Amino acid sequence: MAKAKTAYQCSECGAQSPKWAGQCGDCGAWNSLSEVLSVVPAGGRTARFAGYAGEAGARVQTLSEVRFGAEARVSLGVEELDRVLGGGLVAGSVVLIGGDPGIGKSTLLLQALASFAGTLKALYVTGEESPEQVSVRARRLGVAADDVRLLAETSVERIIEHTRAEAPQVVVIDSIQTLYTELLQSAPGSVAQVRESAAQLVRFAKQTGTALFLVGHVTKEGTLAGPRVLEHMVDTVLYFEGDSGGRYRVIRAVKNRFGAVNELGVFAMTDAGLKEVRNPSSIFLSRHEQPVAGSVIMVTMEGTRPLLVEVQALVDDSQLSNPRRVTVGLEHNRLAMLLAVQHRHGGVFMSDQDVFVNVVGGVRVNETAVDLPVLLAVLSSFRDHPLPNDLIVFGEVGLAGEIRPVPNGQERLREAAKLGFKRALIPAANAPKSGIKGLELSAVSRYAEVLDWFS
């Protein structure tokens, strides 16, 4: 029988040591040794994470011999969560959910479990709260949780033992940082404990076909706490975004083996829990009664969903020797690059101006389709020239002053037309041949053409 032992591995060079030391004996790095689990077989050779490969019964086969069927997806009863997961929950999948404390991770999962508890057997494992606290939350949310089984446990071995006896189809672990395995001596929440606890749970989920939700803490930088390998071990990684003190919550898929990444789900926090927002464009648009300088509406793609958001800019005389460039919701360096394009190819001088750009509603736009809306919003504020309320804009701006196309142009235009917009300024390569009913299109290929249209 293989005997489990612990060792210490250097995160810099990978060398292992039987004892912890402040400095790695191979590469000389300080404070780089962390506890790992090793398995010593009878032959004496060490194999880490035994069970993942080389199990009895495995055989080499060609790819054409592998039989497959359609993925059986199960709806969770929460449409926005189903969308982010790629259409529903897949048996045997492991989903990692991260977010700031109090943003609604436990609330969302408890509501989801209660919504499908009548059709699927579910088990909620709480490591941070007592059963009484979970019950009080369920009553406050008005959740009918009669069919949800509850377990307060932090030992991975005992959790797997109870799960085998209960045989649920869906398991929620809240949270992975509170669990520990008896094979390691380090404290719960340490890198070694989080990594090995997750490895055992993922192995169990794949062997039994149990769908698994793992709740993870986040660091001050907004990334998941614990080792980066945790994200590679799971099938789907979801992040909660937004201010925990605000009303709206945004959940985004940053990794998904069963669906599109960057898919977005929007919820509103109420006294009865999280409620779905079916038309998220409505919360990101101010829809001013009169045209306002510095405001431009753009269409961004979040996964497979076109989303209308408002980009606002404020340009003001700077009192500093080094004018400020402040962005909220988009990359700071991209604004500096766009202002350089504005000066070089548009002749607009702003080196003595403070420039502030904000994406309304707390959403973050990472795609290049925001380039043209940002430049127009900045130019509109600088010249105090409002743009029409019924105008939408999208397009990438190149360093040579060209207006480049963006993906899914027709889907963006149809969404804008559906929401009542009448005009659109778009790249020439995105202009549909047959046009869009009810939408007047202005296609441009160079930034000089944009300035002519603006004037």
VEXZA-533918 format. One record per residue: residue in three letters; x, y, z of N, C-alpha, C, O in turn. Coordinates in steps of 0.001 Angstrom, whole numbers, plus 500000, padded with zeros to 6 digits. Layout:
! residues N
alaXYZXYZXYZXYZ ...
END
This chain:
! residues 455
met500840498810500000500000500000500000500885501254500000501939501290500634 ala500428502276499275501165503523499248500951504275500552499846504296501094 lys501987504873501036501946505602502295502069507092502008502977507529501300 ala501143507864502569501159509302502355502184509952503264502236509669504461 lys502988510814502698503971511568503460503945513014502988503463513322501898 thr504465513878503817504530515280503444505967515653503144506909515103503716 ala506108516588502246507415517118501884507260518615501694506163519157501829 tyr508346519269501386508333520716501172508993521005499840510122520591499576 gln508248521736498997508697521988497630508955523470497433508212524316497931 cys510012523773496704510359525159496394509489525658495243509394525018494195 ser508860526807495455508003527378494405508819527999493278508265528311492224 glu510133528187493476510971528803492452511583527763491510511518527912490290 cys512182526703492084512883525726491245512236524344491259512595523505490433 gly511287524075492174510604522796492216511305521731493023510816520605493107 ala512440522055493620513169521066494416512393520722495690511738521584496276 gln512472519450496117511762518997497307512756518729498437513907518354498216 ser512253518943499667513043518718500865512164518035501897510976518345501987 pro512718517103502688511894516431503700511538517329504874510596517028505607 lys512267518425505074512009519338506181511932520767505655512495521114504616 trp511199521585506432511083522981506031512351523736506415512973523463507442 ala512712524682505571513851525556505851513532526937505303512705527079504402 gly514171527928505835513915529285505377514464529556503996513982530450503300 gln515473528792503586516097528998502284516178527683501541516493526649502130 cys515890527719500226515987526521499401517456526158499216518274527008498863 gly517785524890499456519158524455499337519645524353497911520855524312497686 asp518716524309496900519119524165495501519317525511494802520349525756494176 cys518306526380494922518389527650494193518685528829495094519000529912494600 gly518592528651496413518923529728497335517813530713497589518042531717498264 ala516603530472497074515480531393497287515011531323498741515004530257499356 trp514619532487499277514162532562500660512647532446500732511933532947499864 asn512157531773501791510717531638502077509935531101500878508817531542500610 ser510525530153500163509869529598498971509399528163499168508777527599498269 leu509679527558500319509282526171500560507881526121501136507581526799502119 ser507022525315500523505659525125501006505355523637501065505923522845500312 glu504466523268501957504145521869502196503373521283501026502448521915500515 val503742520076500594503038519349499553502856517917500024503536517446500936 leu501921517241499377501646515849499706502363514941498725502287515137497512 ser503060513948499257503729512957498430503202511582498781502717511356499890 val503300510664497832502895509281498054504083508392497743504625508440496638 val504490507586498701505650506705498526505157505286498323504718504669499294 pro505203504716497094504783503345496854505780502370497467506804502768498023 ala505454501075497352506302500038497935507693500057497335508667499757498025 gly507805500406496049509102500429495388509982501581495815511171501608495499 gly509401502547496541510197503649497050510184504885496178510664505926496626 arg509658504839494940509627506012494076508503506932494501507436506469494904 thr508729508206494416507759509199494874506908509661493700507431510015492643 ala505588509654493893504654510141492870503659511077493524502871510660494372 arg503690512330493138502771513308493717501397513198493078501258512905491890 phe500375513445493912498982513447493459498634512135492761498046512137491679 ala498998511024493379498645509733492799497144509624492697496426510107493573 gly496661509002491646495231508881491422494779509635490200493766509284489595 tyr495526510688489813495178511424488623495538510653487363494807510696486374 ala496658509950487398497087509210486212497646507873486655498051507702487805 gly497662506937485736498230505637486032497358504775486911497872503854487546 glu496030505030486983495162504213487793494937502857487136495092502704485924 ala494572501882487952494301500546487429493131500603486458492133501274486718 gly493253499911485361492169499863484386492346500838483241491642500723482238 ala493261501797483350493485502744482270494214502061481123495048501184481348 arg493901502460479892494553501861478727494747502929477659494049503943477643 val495684502693476787495946503603475683494971503299474554494767502136474205 gln494372504327473986493411504153472898493513505350471963494052506399472315 thr492976505157470754492957506262469802491781507176470123490813506777470771 leu491895508413469650490857509398469928489526508996469302488466509297469851 ser489576508309468145488343507899467471487591506815468233486394506623468020 glu488292506096469131487634505038469908486837505574471086486013504862471660 val487079506821471446486398507387472607484955507671472241484678508385471277 arg484038507112473011482609507334472786482158508550473587482550508755474736 phe481341509325472950480868510526473625479392510716473285478886510195472290 gly478738511459474122477337511782473892477115513259474150478042513976474525 ala475905513708473953475580515113474188475684515433475677475302514631476529 glu476210516623475971476328517031477358474942517232477954474142518016477444 ala474674516525479025473378516648479700473444517835480641474046517744481711 arg472843518933480264472839520127481093471541520205481886470464519889481381 val471666520627483118470520520765484008470381522228484381471345522848484830 ser469196522789484203468957524182484565468924524328486076468351523502486786 leu469552525398486556469578525672487986468385526485488447468258526778489636 gly467508526854487523466349527664487897466665529139488013465772529933488305 val467917529531487793468334530941487799468906531223486412470023530813486099 glu468136531922485588468486532064484173469837532746483973470611532335483109 glu470132533781484758471406534484484606472583533589484975473636533663484341 leu472421532748485986473485531814486356473640530727485306474760530317485003 asp472533530254484748472605529279483654473357529849482451474138529145481811 arg473118531119482150473785531768481023475296531795481231476058531487480315 val475729532168482450477156532264482728477819530891482662478973530776482248 leu477089529846483072477634528490483052477644527888481657478217526817481457 gly477025528551480687477012528046479324475738527331478950475714526579477975 gly474663527553479715473382526923479401472873525995480481471790525430480331 gly473594525817481543473178524924482618474363524217483238475511524447482857 leu474075523359484193475110522650484931475361521285484312474418520556484002 val476627520937484133477037519658483555477424518706484681478121519096485617 ala476975517468484590477305516469485603478812516262485684479483516142484659 gly479341516219486904480762516022487102481613517260486950482835517185487077 ser480996518404486678481760519642486517482072520254487876481342520052488847 val483172521008487929483598521686489143483640523180488854484354523629487958 val482861523953489627482727525388489409483292526113490625482910525832491760 leu484197527041490378484804527852491433484222529255491358484290529898490311 ile483651529738492459483035531061492517483808531919493507483955531549494671 gly484307533073493042485059533985493893484422535353493923483705535742493001 gly484692536084495001484143537428495144484462538003496500484897537291497405 asp484243539307496640484505539982497905483563539473498989482480538977498680 pro483960539587500255483054539184501349481765539994501329481781541215501174 gly480649539287501490479353539948501548478759540330500216477736541015500180 ile479366539910499109478853540329497805477693539462497335476950539862496439 gly477523538256497936476347537447497601476642536052497095475762535435496495 lys477836535525497308478169534187496806477298533121497479476672532309496799 ser477261533127498807476473532127499533474992532311499276474254531332499166 thr474549533558499179473131533826498921472698533262497581471648532628497479 leu473513533495496540473163533006495205473113531484495170472185530912494599 leu474098530822495770474133529365495734473000528758496550472439527735496157 leu472655529368497677471540528861498473470228529001497720469381528109497766 gln470059530128497024468846530304496220468806529305495068467748528757494759 ala469952529066494434469993528119493325469685526696493805468938525967493152 leu470264526303494948470000524957495468468534524776495781467956523731495485 ala467930525782496376466519525668496729465618525622495498464541525027495541 ser466059526256494382465204526307493185465118524961492481464100524662491858 phe466178524131492566466115522836491885466153521666492863466346520522492451 ala465968521942494161466041520863495142464935519831494942465078518683495363 gly463844520224494307462773519264494084463078518252493005462469517183492970 thr464025518573492112464357517677491003465721517022491168465934515912490681 leu466652517695491850467983517160492066468291517137493561467894518035494304 lys468991516117493978469394516020495371470630516874495586471621516724494872 ala470581517777496572471654518734496784472153518655498222471397518353499146 leu473445518933498386474075518962499702474865520254499832475708520571498993 tyr474579520995500895475262522263501169476208522046502339475768521784503458 val477517522155502080478534521958503115479033523329503538479603524060502728 thr478825523682504793479242524975505309480418524804506257480355524021507205 gly481478525533505998482641525489506865482849526781507618483624526826508574 glu482159527846507194482322529151507823481183529481508777481386530207509750 glu480002528966508518478828529301509313478266528046509962478492526929509497 ser477536528256511035476861527150511700475564526833510965475077527673510207 pro474991525651511165473709525338510528472614526334510900471741526628510083 glu472654526855512131471649527830512549471750529114511729470734529696511351 gln472974529552511458473148530765510660472652530580509230472030531481508666 val472924529418508645472436529144507291470919529079507281470283529560506344 ser470338528493508308468879528403508387468242529779508528467211530057507914 val468857530644509341468329532005509500468368532756508176467421533469507843 arg469479532601507397469550533255506101468484532730505157467859533510504437 ala468267531433505148467250530848504265465863531389504588465079531674503682 arg465557531532505873464248532086506252464140533554505868463089534004505411 arg465216534295506050465191535716505686464993535905504190464328536848503763 leu465570535009503389465429535101501938464125534503501429463801534625500248 gly463382533860502316462153533212501882462392531999501029461577531663500169 val463532531323501266463895530161500470463249528910501060463391528636502252 ala462547528161500234461967526889500658463053525821500564463255525223499507 ala463745525588501669464921524721501661464653523384502339465557522808502943 asp463438522890502249463120521615502906463896520458502297464217519495502995 asp464200520538501010464861519436500324466376519599500262467060518729499722 val466920520698500804468360520921500774468984520303502019468638520660503145 arg469900519380501802470602518743502910471772519630503327472440520219502477 leu472025519727504640473023520640505175474030519876506018473665519012506816 leu475318520210505828476388519575506585477383520637507017477893521388506185 ala477669520706508332478683521615508865479941520797509154480012520088510157 glu480924520900508276482129520077508391483266520767507646483040521454506650 thr484497520578508141485677521163507487486713520114507098487673520446506404 ser486557518881507512487489517829507133487099517263505769485963516833505571 val488039517267504839487755516787503490487405515305503509486494514873502803 glu488115514532504306487858513088504363486443512801504858485757511932504319 arg486007513531505881484654513302506398483597513842505450482506513279505352 ile483906514924504754482952515452503764482733514434502652481597514186502249 ile483813513848502159483678512840501100482940511616501614482153511014500883 glu483184511243502856482487510092503440480987510347503530480191509482503162 his480588511531504018479159511868504086478546511976502686477405511570502467 thr479311512524501749478782512693500399478553511346499727477569511180499006 arg479432510393499947479220509049499399477958508426499977477224507743499264 ala477696508653501262476500508082501888475230508770501401474210508115501186 glu475290510104501223474112510850500784473850510698499289472699510715498852 ala474914510550498511474844510434497049474062511585496420473105511347495684 pro474458512843496702473769513977496058474258514154494628475309513638494248 gln473483514889493847473885515201492474474622516539492386475385516770491448 val474394517418493363475048518716493413475553518953494833474823518736495800 val476804519396494958477405519689496258477982521097496216478641521481495249 val477725521870497284478283523217497439479231523201498623478849522791499719 ile480472523644498414481475523752499478481686525236499774482174525976498920 asp481323525671500974481405527083501349482217527213502650481642527116503734 ser483504527424502571484290527713501387485513526811501380485771526118502364 ile486266526805500299487414525914500152488539526306501097489349525459501474 gln488603527591501493489677528034502380489516527534503818490469527581504595 thr488327527061504177488109526570505543488379525076505681488402524560506798 leu488584524373504572488743522922504622490192522540504910491122523313504680 tyr490347521333505418491682520791505645491646519292505403490597518660505527 thr492782518732505063492927517293504918493835516778506019494814517436506370 glu493525515617506566494295515048507661495669514560507216496499514200508051 leu495917514545505901497223514118505399498290515177505582499481514870505540 leu497877516434505787498815517534505952498692518134507349497631518066507970 gln499769518713507831499788519285509168499640520797509182499489521386510252 ser499679521433508034499559522887507977498132523322508300497208522508508282 ala497958524611508596496668525146509015495716525265507829496157525436506692 pro494404525174508088493439525398507000493619526778506384493880527757507084 gly493476526841505061493667528094504349495054528280503783495272529176502967 ser496003527450504200497347527541503644497355527025502208496422526352501769 val498421527351501492498510526951500091498403525442499936497684524950499067 ala499129524702500793499121523244500679497744522670500969497289521776500256 gln497065523170502014495747522653502373494710522952501296493918522081500935 val494712524183500781493746524541499735493964523698498493493003523216497892 arg495216523515498104495523522763496890495146521290497029494506520733496137 glu495531520657498127495258519234498284493779518965498559493234517968498086 ser493122519852499325491682519688499564490903519787498262489999518990498008 ala491255520761497445490579520900496150490866519707495258489980519250494537 ala492102519190495295492446518041494458491605516821494833491124516113493948 gln491421516567496118490614515415496532489153515582496135488512514624495703 leu488621516801496279487218517039495923487005516947494414486000516400493961 val487944517478493637487819517395492177487891515942491732487126515522490864 arg488804515171492319488912513757491976487617513012492289487161512182491502 phe487029513319493448485767512684493824484642513067492856483848512212492463 ala484569514347492471483511514793491561483626514114490206482609513737489625 lys484841513949489685485016513328488381484706511830488425484185511272487459 gln485027511184489547484786509742489648483315509408489808482857508378489314 thr482566510270490497481160509979490797480175510724489917478981510424489956 gly480637511694489117479724512479488292478944513510489074477903513972488608 thr479419513886490257478739514875491092479156516278490671480347516560490539 ala478189517150490462478498518550490151478900519247491448478238519099492475 leu479993520008491387480584520580492593480763522082492435481308522552491437 phe480290522842493448480525524276493526481497524542494670481271524104495798 leu482579525263494376483543525667495389483493527181495538483619527904494550 val483309527669496760483339529103497031484745529473497459485300528841498358 gly485336530489496831486703530896497132486773532344497565486006533183497093 his487692532633498464487942534006498877488790534719497831489412534081496981 val488808536046497901489622536839496990490595537684497790490362537985498961 thr491688538064497145492700538903497766492346540381497577491328540711496968 lys493196541266498106492961542698497947493024543121496488492400544105496092 glu493781542374495689493885542694494260492696542188493465492595542472492272 gly491778541433494102490589540947493419490739539592492780489830539141492083 thr491881538911492999492073537576492443491769536542493517491725536858494706 leu491561535304493084491228534245494026492403533966494949493542533828494502 ala492112533886496240493158533592497211493575532133497083492795531289496641 gly494819531845497477495312530484497361496153530314496112496427531296495421 pro496565529112495807497452528897494665496736529103493340495538528847493214 arg497494529569492355496932529766491018496511528436490401495648528397489524 val497125527344490863496785526037490306495332525684490577494763524841489884 leu494721526317491578493316526031491888492416526342490699491458525614490441 glu492716527412489975491908527764488812492114526777487675491206526571486870 his493292526162487592493550525203486528492902523850486825492665523069485904 met492615523565488078492060522269488448490566522180488177490039521084487983 val489874523315488160488418523306488031488025523512486571488852523867485732 asp486737523280486287486230523428484923485786524848484615485934525317483487 thr485243525534485614484681526865485408485090527765486567485067527351487726 val485464528998486243485792529996487254484877531189487047484851531778485967 leu484124531548488085483205532676488053483660533716489070484072533379490180 tyr483580534980488676483932536081489562482717536982489778482020537343488830 phe482476537338491037481508538376491351482202539727491226483297539916491756 glu481571540663490530482101542002490384481090543003490916479907542698491065 gly481583544211491201480705545257491699480987545578493153481697544844493841 asp480425546675493605480608547134494979479636546390495885478436546341495616 ser480173545803496977479302545062497890478284545968498558477265545487499054 gly478544547289498582477574548218499158476559548709498154475582549356498532 gly476768548415496872475823548838495849474698547836495666474659546798496326 arg473790548158494769472617547308494570472871546190493584472368545081493763 tyr473644546462492545473788545505491451475035544652491619476068545114492103 arg474913543396491209476014542442491230476189541886489816475209541594489130 val477416541745489399477740541195488082478597539962488297479602540020489005 ile478212538855487698478993537628487785479501537297486389478734537247485427 arg480818537069486296481465536893485001482235535572484968482882535199485946 ala482161534874483845482918533636483642484258533988483013484309534507481898 val485354533704483735486686533955483195487313532677482669488325532729481969 lys486730531530482995487153530254482433485942529357482392485186529294483361 asn485741528659481286484592527767481178484878526717480110484975527035478925 arg485012525463480540485238524377479596483966523942478891484020523154477947 phe482819524447479338481546524018478772480751525179478186479557525031477924 gly481378526315477977480660527461477436481610528597477118482830528435477150 ala481032529752476809481814530917476411482397531607477638481746531702478679 val483635532089477504484235532887478566483755534331478433483247534744477390 asn483931535085479516483491536482479598481990536627479478481491537723479225 glu481260535531479657479802535631479721479432536368480995480118536255482011 leu478345537121480936477985538019482030476575537733482519475658537542481719 gly476405537704483839475090537611484460474916538768485417475847539094486153 val473759539398485431473520540600486233472393540321487223471342539788486866 phe472642540696488475471668540509489546471509541811490311472399542661490316 ala470361541950490955470106543073491850469902542528493254469106541612493458 met470618543086494223470500542648495607469309543346496259469247544575496290 thr468372542566496775467196543081497458467114542453498845467948541626499212 asp466091542856499617465924542260500936465488540805500852465537540083501849 ala465063540369499669464669538969499463465729538188498702465436537136498134 gly466974538697498684468047537989498003468365538598496653468005539741496371 leu469043537824495825469458538280494504468350538044493483467830536935493361 lys467998539090492759466998539004491710467667539200490358468566540029490223 glu467236538447489364467819538541488032467426539846487350466304540329487503 val468372540412486592468108541585485766468057541109484318469096540826483721 arg466866541020483755466696540439482420467191541376481317467636540908480269 asn467120542700481539467591543667480543468683544520481176468418545650481587 pro469918543994481263470973544731481973471346546049481321471883546928481996 ser471079546220480022471428547493479383470713548660480042471217549783480027 ser469538548408480624468756549484481221469439550076482449469230551252482749 ile470251549296483171470887549810484384472195550516484089472713551229484948 phe472749550336482887474009550961482545473829552225481701474814552860481324 leu472583552594481402472304553765480583471616554831481421470653554545482132 ser472120556078481334471493557183482059470288557727481298469298558137481905 arg470372557729479978469291558238479104468890559655479532467766559891479977 his469830560581479386469591561966479770468429562545478953468240562202477786 glu467666563421479588466541564045478894467032564942477764466414565006476700 gln468133565626477996468740566468476975470152565945476685470801565393477574 pro470634566118475433471994565689475133473013566356476050472926567552476327 val473979565566476518474987566034477463476361565848476839476648564802476257 ala477203566859476961478562566764476427479370565743477219479295565699478447 gly480144564922476508480996563935477150480339562595477379480928561740478041 ser479146562373476863478431561114477062478215560423475719477679561017474783 val478643559148475633478490558355474410478014556963474805478493556394475785 ile477069556415474041476568555060474268477292554108473320477361554349472115 met477827553032473874478498552031473058477837550674473256477099550474474220 val478102549741472341477609548371472438478813547466472613479657547362471723 thr478890546809473763479977545879474035479435544463474049478252544248474315 met480293543502473765479905542096473789480455541462475058481666541432475275 glu479561540961475887479937540221477085479575538760476848478435538347477060 gly480574537977476400480285536596476017479474536581474738479945537035473696 thr478261536064474809477373536020473648476305537092473698475436537142472828 arg476356537958474713475294538950474916475793540346474558476790540801475118 pro475109541047473618475433542460473387474859543313474507473712543130474915 leu475666544246475002475279545036476164475561546497475874476661546849475449 leu474568547355476104474730548785475901475164549448477205474509549305478237 val476272550172477139476787550872478309477111552309477915477337552614476745 glu477128553172478907477425554581478678478860554883479080479300554538480176 val479580555533478175480947555981478439480908557486478638480454558224477763 gln481387557940479795481398559364480094482835559863480202483714559160480699 ala483055561077479734484377561699479803484250563128480289483267563813480006 leu485253563567481023485320564947481491486725565467481223487708564904481705 val486810566539480456488087567178480120488079568573480724487161569359480489 asp489119568874481510489170570155482198490613570662482221491564569883482160 asp490753572002482311492098572599482389492827572056483611492279572012484712 ser494066571647483397494847571073484486495634572159485205496176573071484581 gln495685572044486529496477572952487348497817572319487731498583572888488509 leu498087571144487179499293570407487515500272570415486341499883570565485183 ser501549570249486675502549570171485605502417568879484814502777568817483639 asn501891567838485479501658566551484818500156566261484858499668565730485855 pro499414566594483803497954566428483818497543564983484111498241564037483746 arg496409564838484769495941563524485194495194562814484063494500563432483256 arg495365561501484038494628560612483138494008559519484004494707558600484430 val492726559608484266492047558714485201490986557918484449490179558487483714 thr490991556609484635489988555748484003489318554875485051489959554425486000 val488034554642484873487277553720485713486496552801484776485615553257484048 gly486818551513484794486107550567483943486819550208482663486306549404481884 leu487995550782482416488781550404481243490260550624481556490612551221482573 glu491123550129480656492549550142480908493121551550480806492823552298479875 his493957551891481795494522553238481854495476553498480683495443554579480095 asn496315552533480342497284552738479267496613552937477912497153553615477038 arg495437552344477741494738552493476461494267553937476267494263554446475146 leu493874554590477354493477555990477231494645556851476788494476557714475926 ala495821556640477352497000557415476943497312557199475469497675558143474767 met497175555967474993497439555672473582496413556370472685496768556921471643 leu495138556345473093494086556959472281494252558476472215494002559083471173 leu494672559089473318494899560535473296496056560888472360496038561941471722 ala497058560014472276498156560243471339497659560152469894498071560944469046 val496779559195469613496182559089468275495343560331467965495367560852466850 gln494599560795468976493776562001468808494647563206468420494258564011467574 his495806563321469035496686564459468735497380564300467386497476565251466610 arg497863563090467118498654562872465899497784562900464649498172563509463652 his496638562268464674495813562134463469494584563037463469493894563150462455 gly494310563678464604493162564584464644493535566021464910492707566921464774 gly494797566241465294495233567607465556494614568215466805494591569439466939 val494113567397467719493484567896468952494514567819470071494957566730470438 phe494900568982470618495965569082471619495348569065473016494576569958473365 met495696568026473837495132567903475186496204567669476242495892567190477333 ser497442567989475951498505567726476914498444568641478131499140568390479114 asp497629569698478094497470570581479244496111570400479918495675571256480687 gln495435569266479622494095569016480142494076567761481012494750566775480711 asp493299567809482089492983566612482855491877565852482127490880566446481714 val492051564538481970491064563718481257490594562603482192491399561813482686 phe489293562551482426488676561521483255487677560751482405486835561355481740 val487760559426482418486848558579481638486248557539482576486961556922483366 asn484941557350482485484237556414483356483225555611482548482511556157481707 val483174554297482817482133553441482253481037553316483308481273552780484391 val479865553801482999478779553916483978478286552541484416478219551611483613 gly477944552424485694477307551214486204478250550230486836477802549192487323 gly479554550509486852480498549597487480480957548458486605481734547616487056 val480496548403485349480938547339484452482326547675483923482669548847483769 arg483126546646483644484465546842483097484500546356481658484115545222481373 val484960547208480754485027546893479325486481546621478968487338547490479129 asn486757545416478485488118545020478152488376544951476649489527544826476231 glu487333545029475836487517544860474400487867546178473730487636547256474278 thr488438546066472512488905547247471795487777548045471154488025549133470635 ala486546547541471172485412548274470594485135549572471340484368550409470863 val485753549746472508485527550952473302486378552119472818486176553245473274 asp487324551888471908488254552938471484487528554155470908487730555279471368 leu486687553929469905486011555042469245485045555766470186485015556997470169 pro484252555062471009483402555778471979484201556635472951483765557734473293 val485363556162473408486178556946474343486668558225473674486586559303474264 leu487177558114472447487670559300471752486554560306471501486765561511471639 leu485368559823471132484257560743470887483783561402472180483454562588472193 ala483750560628473270483331561203474545484320562274475003483910563329475486 val485623562008474852486651562983475230486540564231474357486610565351474863 leu486369564044473056486264565184472135484995565982472406485005567210472329 ser483903565291472724482638565967473024482758566840474265482253567962474289 ser483429566325475300483607567125476516484572568280476284484352569382476785 phe485635568035475529486646569071475284486058570253474522486364571406474829 arg485226569975473542484624571039472730483241571444473210482594572308472618 asp482788570804474305481456571082474856480384570950473773479508571801473620 his480491569855473034479576569602471912478820568298472179479374567223471949 pro477573568358472657476821567132472963476538566319471711476362566864470622 leu476497565021471885476128564108470809474675563699470966474141563773472073 pro474015563269469895472594562909469984472346561769470974473181560880471138 asn471192561814471626470820560777472588470549559427471935470669558388472584 asp470186559435470653469809558194469976470966557617469156470738556869468205 leu472201557960469520473383557513468783474110556434469570474269556549470785 ile474553555383468881475443554384469464476716554318468633476699554552467424 val477823553994469301479136554011468663479913552786469108479820552381470266 phe480676552193468205481664551181468562482697551096467453482407551426466304 gly483900550654467792484967550518466806486336550598467452486521551269468467 glu487289549909466855488677549950467318489446550990466521489255551137465313 val490319551711467218491127552749466580492578552292466572493140551989467625 gly493191552238465388494576551826465260495532552997465420495122554156465368 leu496799552690465614497801553734465792498032554537464525498519555666464586 ala497689553966463380497830554701462124496611555555461810496533556146460733 gly495656555628462740494466556439462540493339555724461823492329556347461496 glu493486554416461568492421553673460892491369553207461900491675552987463071 ile490150553063461441489040552557462257488842551097461878488392550786460775 arg489179550211462797489187548791462509487869548148462945487236548617463891 pro487448547072462257486191546398462630486351545609463923487462545299464353 val485208545291464532485166544491465754484232543303465513483379543369464629 pro484376542224466276483520541047466053482053541321466386481732542218467165 asn481178540530465778479734540548466077479109541919465839478310542395466645 gly479479542546464729478947543873464450477441543897464268476773544787464796 gln476884542927463522475443542943463272474644542669464536473571543242464720 glu475148541801465412474456541546466675474389542814467525473377543077468174 arg475460543592467520475470544850468268474434545821467709473703546464468462 leu474378545921466375473444546860465754471992546450465993471138547302466239 arg471714545157465922470336544704466162469907545000467599468765545390467840 glu470827544815468558470492545111469947470200546591470137469280546954470870 ala470981547452469480470744548896469588469413549288468964468677550103469521 ala469103548708467809467823549008467166466654548528468011465614549184468064 lys466817547388468671465742546857469518465451547772470700464317547844471172 leu466484548473471178466317549360472330465975550784471927465962551673472779 gly465697551024470649465172552315470213466184553321469722465831554485469533 phe467421552932469507468412553864468977468218554015467467467860553065466772 lys468466555242466977468173555560465578469412555747464714469335555619463492 arg470556556047465332471768556327464565472942555534465124472986555205466310 ala473898555233464236475064554460464652476286554919463878476226555099462662 leu477397555109464584478682555410463975479555554181464161479889553822465290 ile479931553526463055480584552224463123481725552151462119481790552971461203 pro482631551178462274483664550967461248483042550566459914482006549902459874 ala483682550976458828483147550684457496483056549180457256482130548714456593 ala484012548413457792483995546970457579482882546270458347482578545114458052 asn482271546924459316481162546342460065479796546712459512478777546252460027 ala479758547541458469478480547969457916477820546823457163478416546311456216 pro476606546393457543475926545312456821475468545776455449475108546938455264 lys475483544858454488475110545212453119473651545601453000473306546503452237 ser472796544932453746471361545208453651470892546228454665469716546594454664 gly471783546705455541471396547683456536470599547063457679470296545870457665 ile470266547890458667469469547485459820468227548352459857468325549579459840 lys467060547731459908465806548467459868465701549411461064465893549011462212 gly465390550675460766465203551671461816466482552286462322466453553061463278 leu467637551954461693468921552451462180469666553117461029469929552489460003 glu470006554402461209470768555134460208472261554930460493472751555281461566 leu472963554367459531474359553982459735475305555001459112475103555456457987 ser476348555349459875477441556180459367478717555356459496479187555105460607 ala479278554935458368480453554069458361481705554898458090481724555709457164 val482744554697458890483995555446458746485157554467458714485097553396459318 ser486204554839458012487386553990457922488649554670458438489641553992458703 arg488637556006458588489771556764459116489272557724460193488110558129460198 tyr490185558080461113489765558984462184489471560381461645488669561110462229 ala490103560761460547489791562051459934488315562104459519487687563157459627 glu487761560999459053486346560957458700485468561138459930484402561748459849 val485911560611461068485151560789462316485089562256462700484044562733463141 leu486212562995462537486218564420462849485317565191461896484644566134462312 asp485293564811460638484385565466459680482933565212460077482101566117460014 trp482627563976460487481265563667460909480923564436462176479792564900462323 phe481872564582463095481622565257464375481332566725464181480485567299464865 ser482036567329463250481854568767463040480568569087462308480275570256462057 
END
